[in-house]
Structure formats: structure tokens, C-alpha cells
Amino acid sequence: MTTKQYTLKEAREELGMTKRDLSRESGISMAAINAVENGSAYKTSEGVAKALAEALALEVHEIAWPRGLSHLGRPAKSGKPIIIRRTVTYSMTEEVSITSDDPICPKHFTTYPRNGNCDLCE
């Protein structure tokens, strides 16, 4: 695959890759890959072109970019990790079966003597 220029789609299909595979290998979104393949994007940035070419085991000049290359924009892979922090809140329902003649504290679901109070509520 070194003597002719391929479109991104031709190179991808020749390797048997789906757009999802290419996205995973290159780190470029499927939306961006669609835009480049359909020619609907502006000029492809050098960072995106390099990441896509590397994923296809080609050089950037071996791919015919529909609207050419742009020297503007940030590189596709900057090497800096993306940190995502999220808080997960969940609730759990537990069914408890207590077999006792003693009263049950409605707050702590523990039994306590008839004449006393819940040990946890005191």
C-alpha cells in the first residue's frame, strides 16, 4: 500500500477495518472519521491526519485528504491523559425478616425490650 494514494475509506476497507475499529485505533471520533470520508469536513488537521494514517499503517502523504491538510488546530493525541471524575450515588433496598415478639425500632430495625428503648436511639 505504498505506491498509490488511497482515500481514507479505501485504506480502511482494504485492511478490513470498520469506522469503529479505526476510531478505537486512532483515538479520533467516529463523527470526525465520517466527516473526513464524506468530504464534509474542513481541511483535516495534521494531528488528526497523522493519527488516522498511523492507525492504518500508512504515511500521511499516502492518503488523499478530500479538502487537504490544515496546519491549524491542536494535535489529535497530545499525550496528556484525560481525567474524568464522576460521583455515583446509588440506593439499595434490603428486605429484612425479623421473627420476634419484642417491639422493633422503626428507625434502626432492631428489637428492644418491651419496657425499654432502642440501644441505638439513646
Order of alpha helices (4+ residues) and beta strands (2+ residues): alpha-alpha-alpha-beta-alpha-beta
